[in-house]
Amino acid sequence: QVQLIESGGGLVQAGGSLRLSCAASGGTFSKNAMAWFRQAPGKEREAVATMNWIGDFQYYPDSVRGRFAISRDNAKNTMYLQMNDLKLEDTAVYYCAVSSAPTGSGSPSVYSYDTWGQGIQVTVSS
């Protein structure tokens, strides 16, 4: 079974950048839809970036579009979330997720993903 391990989180000042990584072990996700979600205290988990199985569709909500970018390196079995111009409201626990369904569309719904990382804290300070 595929396990996902996030890294790259931490504390950053507003306006700064971070790159999150999500490495897969025990399998590959080269032909799977994948996503990054986040959850702030008291809020629901929300998608901040998704990619369909073939990699030609990406979804970003308005809150991060133009600042965040999802990518994948199939050779390294790793996906990334580049976050630029970070804002205080980006503070949350970030999760990577993969869908085991074939030809996944890159849906922003949490229910479309069945393998999750453990989560990593991103804190943006003023």
HELIX and SHEET records of a PDB file:
HELIX    1   1 LEU A   88  ASP A   90  5                                   3    
HELIX    2   2 VAL A  110  SER A  112  5                                   3    
SHEET    1   A 4 GLN A   3  SER A   7  0                                        
SHEET    2   A 4 LEU A  18  SER A  25 -1                                        
SHEET    3   A 4 THR A  78  MET A  83 -1                                        
SHEET    4   A 4 PHE A  68  ASP A  73 -1                                        
SHEET    1   B 6 GLY A  10  GLN A  13  0                                        
SHEET    2   B 6 ILE A 120  SER A 125  1                                        
SHEET    3   B 6 ALA A  92  VAL A  98 -1                                        
SHEET    4   B 6 MET A  34  GLN A  39 -1                                        
SHEET    5   B 6 GLU A  46  MET A  51 -1                                        
SHEET    6   B 6 GLN A  58  TYR A  59 -1                                        
SHEET    1   C 4 GLY A  10  GLN A  13  0                                        
SHEET    2   C 4 ILE A 120  SER A 125  1                                        
SHEET    3   C 4 ALA A  92  VAL A  98 -1                                        
SHEET    4   C 4 THR A 115  TRP A 116 -1                                        
END                                                                             
